[in-house]
């Protein structure tokens, strides 16, 4: 037992090297078996999907600003220093997943006019559209890279029932160790 709470706890994300990040109330928390719960000082707004970097040094997350019209941003929180910085603004990602080395991100747009699966290249902060996802509510869409970063998998109900789709991205994304 790592702890109890009167508040619901969900979105548990194990950290490589030990510890866990999780949602409790309106915040993201971190703890290890040897440390007390710590509230992570993330950017203002709502926090979407989150992933640990491969080495566990930082938490990558989607920041959804409270102000209407502002763009959603991929951000990185460095656990050791508490530094939080923007990685890149997005075209309204509502879900995302990093590849193995977090050099490329796959994202699902929440726009009804542009319901796309995109990739965002971290080094140049540019997006490229891959296909339409066609899901009814993109907040419920699951997306992931394969371990070698050569394909993106996502689920959609675009044809009336749940299905998993695969997109080859080897022309755009360098292969990573699997």
C-alpha positions as CSV (number, residue, x, y, z in Angstrom):
1,X,0.0,0.0,0.0
2,X,1.6,3.3,-1.1
3,X,-1.1,5.4,0.5
4,X,-4.8,6.0,0.9
5,X,-7.1,8.9,0.0
6,X,-10.6,10.0,0.5
7,X,-10.4,11.4,-3.1
8,X,-10.5,9.2,-6.1
9,X,-7.0,8.1,-7.4
10,X,-6.7,7.3,-11.1
11,X,-4.3,7.4,-14.2
12,X,-1.5,5.7,-12.3
13,X,1.7,5.9,-14.4
14,X,4.7,3.8,-13.1
15,X,8.0,5.6,-13.3
16,X,11.0,3.8,-14.8
17,X,13.4,3.4,-11.8
18,X,10.7,3.5,-9.2
19,X,7.8,5.5,-8.0
20,X,4.4,6.4,-9.5
21,X,2.6,9.5,-10.8
22,X,-1.2,9.6,-10.4
23,X,-4.2,11.9,-10.4
24,X,-5.8,12.8,-7.2
25,X,-8.3,15.6,-7.1
26,X,-7.3,18.3,-9.6
27,X,-3.6,17.5,-9.4
28,X,-0.9,15.1,-10.5
29,X,1.0,13.6,-7.5
30,X,4.2,11.6,-7.2
31,X,5.5,9.2,-4.6
32,X,7.8,6.3,-4.0
33,X,7.8,3.6,-1.4
34,X,10.3,5.7,0.6
35,X,8.9,9.2,0.1
36,X,5.7,11.1,1.0
37,X,3.2,12.2,-1.6
38,X,4.4,15.2,-3.6
39,X,2.1,17.5,-5.7
40,X,3.8,18.2,-9.0
41,X,3.8,21.9,-9.9
42,X,2.6,21.6,-13.4
43,X,1.5,24.4,-15.7
44,X,-1.9,26.0,-15.0
45,X,-4.9,24.5,-16.7
46,X,-6.1,20.9,-17.0
47,X,-3.6,18.1,-17.3
48,X,-4.4,15.5,-20.0
49,X,-2.5,12.3,-20.8
50,X,0.9,11.8,-19.2
51,X,3.9,9.5,-19.8
52,X,7.3,9.2,-18.2
53,X,10.4,9.7,-20.3
54,X,12.3,6.4,-20.9
55,X,14.8,7.1,-18.2
56,X,12.2,8.3,-15.7
57,X,13.8,11.8,-15.3
58,X,10.8,13.7,-16.6
59,X,7.0,13.5,-17.0
60,X,5.7,14.4,-20.4
61,X,2.1,15.6,-20.3
62,X,-0.6,17.4,-22.3
63,X,-1.6,20.8,-20.9
64,X,-5.1,22.1,-21.7
65,X,-5.3,25.8,-20.9
66,X,-8.4,27.1,-19.1
67,X,-8.7,30.1,-21.4
68,X,-10.7,29.4,-24.5
69,X,-8.8,29.7,-27.8
70,X,-5.4,29.0,-26.4
71,X,-3.7,26.0,-27.9
72,X,-3.0,22.7,-26.0
73,X,0.7,22.2,-25.3
74,X,2.9,19.2,-24.8
75,X,5.0,19.9,-21.7
76,X,7.8,18.3,-19.7
77,X,8.2,18.3,-15.9
78,X,11.7,17.4,-14.7
79,X,11.2,15.6,-11.4
80,X,14.7,16.3,-9.9
81,X,14.6,20.1,-10.4
82,X,10.8,20.8,-10.5
83,X,11.4,22.6,-13.8
84,X,8.3,22.7,-16.1
85,X,8.8,23.7,-19.8
86,X,6.9,23.7,-23.0
87,X,7.9,21.1,-25.6
88,X,5.6,22.3,-28.4
89,X,2.1,23.8,-29.0
90,X,-0.3,21.4,-30.7
91,X,-3.2,21.7,-33.1
92,X,-5.5,20.8,-30.3
93,X,-4.3,17.4,-29.3
94,X,-6.6,15.8,-26.8
95,X,-4.6,12.5,-26.6
96,X,-1.0,11.9,-27.4
97,X,1.8,9.3,-27.0
98,X,5.6,9.6,-27.3
99,X,7.8,7.3,-29.3
100,X,10.5,5.3,-27.4
101,X,12.9,8.3,-27.2
102,X,10.3,11.0,-27.0
103,X,11.6,12.6,-30.2
104,X,8.3,12.3,-32.0
105,X,4.7,12.4,-30.6
106,X,1.6,10.9,-32.1
107,X,-1.5,12.9,-31.3
108,X,-5.3,12.9,-31.9
109,X,-6.9,16.2,-32.7
110,X,-10.1,16.9,-30.8
111,X,-11.4,19.2,-33.5
112,X,-14.7,18.1,-35.1
113,X,-13.7,19.9,-38.3
114,X,-10.3,18.2,-38.4
115,X,-10.5,14.8,-36.7
116,X,-6.9,13.8,-37.5
117,X,-4.1,11.5,-36.2
118,X,-0.9,13.6,-36.5
119,X,2.8,13.3,-35.6
120,X,4.7,16.1,-34.0
121,X,8.5,16.2,-34.5
122,X,10.0,17.5,-31.3
123,X,13.2,19.0,-32.7
124,X,11.4,21.3,-35.2
125,X,8.0,21.5,-33.4
126,X,6.2,20.7,-36.6
127,X,3.1,18.6,-37.1
128,X,2.2,16.3,-40.0
129,X,-1.3,14.9,-40.6
130,X,-1.4,11.1,-41.1
131,X,-5.1,10.3,-41.5
132,X,-8.6,10.9,-40.1
133,X,-9.4,9.1,-36.9
134,X,-13.2,9.5,-37.2
135,X,-13.8,8.7,-33.6
136,X,-17.0,10.1,-32.0
137,X,-15.1,11.5,-28.9
138,X,-11.4,11.9,-29.4
139,X,-10.8,12.2,-25.6
140,X,-11.6,8.4,-25.5
141,X,-9.2,7.5,-28.3
142,X,-6.2,5.4,-27.4
143,X,-3.0,5.9,-29.4
144,X,0.5,4.4,-29.2
145,X,3.7,3.8,-31.0
146,X,5.1,0.3,-31.5
147,X,8.3,-0.3,-29.5
148,X,10.5,0.4,-32.6
149,X,8.6,3.6,-33.4
150,X,7.8,2.4,-37.0
151,X,4.0,2.2,-36.6
152,X,1.3,4.0,-34.8
153,X,-1.7,2.2,-33.4
154,X,-5.0,3.8,-32.5
155,X,-8.5,2.7,-31.9
156,X,-11.6,4.2,-33.4
157,X,-15.3,3.6,-33.8
158,X,-15.4,5.3,-37.2
159,X,-17.2,2.3,-38.8
160,X,-19.8,1.9,-36.1
161,X,-17.9,-0.5,-33.9
162,X,-14.5,-0.4,-32.1
163,X,-11.5,-1.3,-34.2
164,X,-7.7,-1.0,-34.0
165,X,-5.9,0.7,-36.9
166,X,-2.2,0.7,-37.7
167,X,-0.3,3.4,-39.7
168,X,3.3,2.9,-41.0
169,X,5.5,5.9,-40.2
170,X,8.9,4.5,-41.0
171,X,9.4,7.1,-43.8
172,X,9.0,9.9,-41.2
173,X,10.3,8.5,-37.9
174,X,13.7,7.0,-37.1
175,X,13.6,3.5,-35.8
176,X,14.3,3.1,-32.1
177,X,15.5,0.1,-30.1
178,X,12.7,-2.2,-29.2
